[in-house]
Structure formats: C-alpha cells, structure tokens
Amino acid sequence: MRRTVFCALILIIITLSGCAAAEPLPGEELILSARESYISLESARVEIINDMTGEAEQVFVFKCDEKGVMEYSYVGDAEGIHLEQYNNGREQFTNDNGEMSALTVTDRDFTAYSRDVPYPLAGEGLILFYKRAVERESSAVTVSGGVTEVKHVYSPERLGNYDGEGSLEGFEVTYRFDEAGEFLDMTEVTSVRNGNDVEVHSYTIYIKERNSVERIENPVDLSKIPE
C-alpha cells in the first residue's frame, strides 16, 4: 500500500482524530452509521477499484474468529509495486515486490490484529470522514432512482500533509446509499498538481461479502519463502 494516491490520502485521514462538534454536515448521519456498521462486521471483502482502468488495485479480505482474532489477506498493485500479505494472528507471510518474508507471533516485528485493534483497512477510517476538512457550502445530498448520494468536497489545506508526489489540488468523496440507508459504495476523486499539469485520480471502494466470508486464502506462494 505505497505510492498510490488513494493510500496517501487514506493514511492522512486514518491518523486524524474524530469529528469536530458542530452542526451536522449533509448526509453525516448516513456516513457515521455506515462506519459503525462496517467496524461491527465479522468478515468482509474490500475492493478498491481504479476507475480510470477498471482494475482492482487493492483487495483486502478479513474474518474474525470467536475470540475476536482477525485473519486477513491483502493484495495490492500500483505503479510497478506488488504487495501480498497474509496474517492469521499467529503467523504472517509477505511478498513485497518479490521480497519474500515470514514472521511468527514470537518475532519482534510481528503484529496481530483483532476486532478491538483492527488492521487499518478494517477500521472505520476506510469510510473516510474528517468533518473539519469538509467545505460545507460545496457539499450536498441528492436522491435519484432510490439511491442517495452524499457528496463532500474537502479543503486540501485542512487535510494536513499530503504524502505523495506533487501537491494536492482537490479531494472529494461521493458516498452512495440504498433506500434503507445501507452503504453501497464510495468514490474518491483526487486532483494532484505536478508542475503545470493536474492529474485526476478516481477510486471506488466496495465492501462485499459482509459477514459471509467463509475462508481467507493465503495469496503468498509459500514455496518461495526462504528457509
């Protein structure tokens, strides 16, 4: 999860504190409910699609056992970097662009995750919302065909440091909900200036197989792990 525009932004917002106490923003209750629903899931499959290519650049699947221990797999591809990882709370296997490694719970660098201490992509920060950075006057709720869209336009200056190439020119998020107010998906559009050029990047996040993941597959080829 490095070097992509999506991840540079998600890491900023995951590390920011919660919502500022102020008048609710358009659609705020729907977003907060979606965040609560997501972190209550026992399992799910998250797909982050690059809307420009139609490819899934990141796929994250997690499942918590009866003790709350989180097992997950992650596969990401972006800008020539390929990352695979599997962690079941006792052991971890990683393919970092061809560099293979394995850790166990006794290793110093090993990290186990749980329902109470989730892997970042299993936390509420996946559904981005940083109230203090939203430009209220540019945000709105629209309803069409039974789908409610909530659009939030963010102030780049209020988001903090952008950990990517170029400078952040604009960032907006469109959340979609069904007639019952259940979260469908969300699209993040980012504008980044590099010199005289402005690049636009768009990613859509889908949360699938909610509470229905039966097994987590290890994407890492264990035969290539050094002894």
For each residue, the residues with C-beta under 8 A, 3 or more apart:
1: 4 7 58 74 76 83
2: 7 78 81 83
3: 7 8 78 79 81 164
4: 1 7 8 57 58 76 78 79
5: 8 9 164 190 192 201 203
6: 9 10 48 57 58 188 190 201 203
7: 1 2 3 4 10 11 58 78
8: 3 4 5 11 12 162 163 164
9: 5 6 12 13 128 159 162 164 171 188 190
10: 6 7 13 14 120 125 126 128
11: 7 8 14 15 120 163
12: 8 9 15 16 159 160 161 162 163
13: 9 10 16 125 128 129 130 159
14: 10 11 120 123 125
15: 11 12
16: 12 13 130 160
17:
18:
19: 28 32 129 130 131 132
20: 131 132
21:
22: 131
23:
24: 28 29
25: 28 131 134 136 139 152
26: 136 139 140 141 150 152
27: 30 31 139 141 148 150 152 175
28: 19 24 25 31 32 129 131
29: 24 32 33
30: 27 33 34 148 150 175 177 181 183
31: 27 28 34 35 127 129 150 175
32: 19 28 29 35 36 129
33: 29 30 36 37 181
34: 30 31 37 38 127 175 177 182 183
35: 31 32 38 39 124 127 129
36: 32 33 39 40 124
37: 33 34 40 41 182 183
38: 34 35 41 44 124 126 127 183 207
39: 35 36 118 122 123 124
40: 36 37
41: 37 38 44 210 211
42: 63 64 211
43: 61 62 63 64 209 210 211 212 213
44: 38 41 61 62 122 207 208 209 210 211 213
45: 59 60 61 207 208 209 213
46: 58 59 60 61 121 126 205 206 207 208
47: 56 58 59 205 206 208
48: 6 56 57 58 59 60 203 204 205 206
49: 54 55 56 57 203 204 205 206
50: 53 54 55 56 57 201 202 203
51: 54 187 202 203 204
52: 201 202
53: 50
54: 49 50 51
55: 49 50 77
56: 47 48 49 50 59
57: 4 6 48 49 50 76 77 78 203
58: 1 4 6 7 46 47 48 74 75 76 77 78
59: 45 46 47 48 56 73 74 75 76
60: 45 46 48 72 73 74 119 121 122
61: 43 44 45 46 72 73 74 209 213 216 217
62: 43 44 70 71 72 118 119 121 122 213 216
63: 42 43 70 71 72 213 215 216
64: 42 43 68 69 70 71 114 115
65: 68 69 71
66:
67:
68: 64 65 114 115 116
69: 64 65 88 89 112 113 114
70: 62 63 64 87 89 112 113 114 115 118 119 122
71: 62 63 64 65 87 88 89 216
72: 60 61 62 63 85 86 87 113 119 122 216
73: 59 60 61 84 85 86 216 217 218 219
74: 1 58 59 60 61 83 84 85 86 121 219
75: 58 59 83 84 219
76: 1 4 57 58 59 81 82 83 84
77: 55 57 58 81 82 83
78: 2 3 4 7 57 58 81
79: 3 4
80:
81: 2 3 76 77 78 97
82: 76 77 95 97 98
83: 1 2 74 75 76 77 94 95 96 97
84: 73 74 75 76 94 95 219 220
85: 72 73 74 92 93 94 95 219 220
86: 72 73 74 92 93 94 216 218 219 220
87: 70 71 72 91 92 93 111 112 113 119
88: 69 71 91 92 216
89: 69 70 71 105 112 113 114
90: 104 105 112
91: 87 88 102 103 104 105
92: 85 86 87 88 102 103 104 110 111
93: 85 86 87 100 101 102 218 220 222 225
94: 83 84 85 86 99 100 101 102 103 220
95: 82 83 84 85 98 99 100 219 220 221 224
96: 83 99 100 101
97: 81 82 83
98: 82 95
99: 94 95 96
100: 93 94 95 96 220 221 224 225 226
101: 93 94 96 225
102: 91 92 93 94 225
103: 91 92 94 107 109 110
104: 90 91 92 107 110
105: 89 90 91 110 112
106: 110
107: 103 104 110
108:
109: 103
110: 92 103 104 105 106 107
111: 87 92
112: 69 70 87 89 90 105
113: 69 70 72 87 89 117 118 119 122
114: 64 68 69 70 89 117 118
115: 64 68 70 118
116: 68
117: 113 114
118: 39 62 70 113 114 115 122 123
119: 60 62 70 72 87 113 122 123
120: 10 11 14 123 125 126
121: 46 60 62 74 126
122: 39 44 60 62 70 72 113 118 119 126
123: 14 39 118 119 120 126
124: 35 36 38 39 127
125: 10 13 14 120 128
126: 10 38 46 120 121 122 123 205 207
127: 31 34 35 38 124 175 183 186 205
128: 9 10 13 125 173 186 188
129: 13 19 28 31 32 35 152
130: 13 16 19 133 134 154 158 159
131: 19 20 22 25 28 134
132: 19 20 158
133: 130 154 155 158 159
134: 25 130 131 139 152 153 154 155
135: 138 139 153 154 155
136: 25 26 139
137:
138: 135 153
139: 25 26 27 134 135 136 150 151 152 153
140: 26 150 151
141: 26 27 148 149 150 151
142: 148 149 151
143: 146 147 148 149
144: 147 149
145:
146: 143 178 179
147: 143 144 176 177 178 179 184
148: 27 30 141 142 143 176 177 178 179 181
149: 141 142 143 144 174 175 176 177
150: 26 27 30 31 139 140 141 174 175 176 177
151: 139 140 141 142 172 173 174 175
152: 25 26 27 129 134 139 172 173 174 175
153: 134 135 138 139 170 171 172
154: 130 133 134 135 158 159 170 171 172 173
155: 133 134 135 158 159
156: 159 162 168 169 170 171
157:
158: 130 132 133 154 155
159: 9 12 13 130 133 154 155 156 162 168 171
160: 12 16
161: 12
162: 8 9 12 156 159 167 168 192
163: 8 11 12
164: 3 5 8 9 168 192
165: 192 194
166: 192 193 194 199
167: 162 192 193
168: 156 159 162 164 171 190 191 192 193
169: 156 191 192 193 198
170: 153 154 156 189 190 191
171: 9 153 154 156 159 168 188 189 190 191
172: 151 152 153 154 188 189
173: 128 151 152 154 186 187 188 189
174: 149 150 151 152 186 187 189
175: 27 30 31 34 127 149 150 151 152 183 186
176: 147 148 149 150 183 184 185 186 187
177: 30 34 147 148 149 150 181 182 183 184
178: 146 147 148 181 182 184
179: 146 147 148
180:
181: 30 33 148 177 178
182: 34 37 177 178
183: 30 34 37 38 127 175 176 177 186 207
184: 147 176 177 178
185: 176 204 205 206 207
186: 127 128 173 174 175 176 183 204 205
187: 51 173 174 176 202 203 204 205
188: 6 9 128 171 172 173 202 203 204 205
189: 170 171 172 173 174 200 201 202
190: 5 6 9 168 170 171 200 201 202
191: 168 169 170 171 198 199 200 201
192: 5 162 164 165 166 167 168 169 198 199 201
193: 166 167 168 169 197 198 199
194: 165 166 197 198 199
195:
196:
197: 193 194
198: 169 191 192 193 194
199: 166 191 192 193 194
200: 189 190 191
201: 5 6 50 52 189 190 191 192
202: 50 51 52 187 188 189 190
203: 5 6 48 49 50 51 57 187 188
204: 48 49 51 185 186 187 188
205: 46 47 48 49 126 127 185 186 187 188
206: 46 47 48 49 185
207: 38 44 45 46 126 183 185 210
208: 44 45 46 47
209: 43 44 45 61 212 213
210: 41 43 44 207
211: 41 42 43 44
212: 43 209
213: 43 44 45 61 62 63 209 216
214:
215: 63
216: 61 62 63 71 72 73 86 88 213
217: 61 73
218: 73 86 93 222
219: 73 74 75 84 85 86 95
220: 84 85 86 93 94 95 100 225
221: 95 100 224 225
222: 93 218 225
223:
224: 95 100 221
225: 93 100 101 102 220 221 222
226: 100
227:
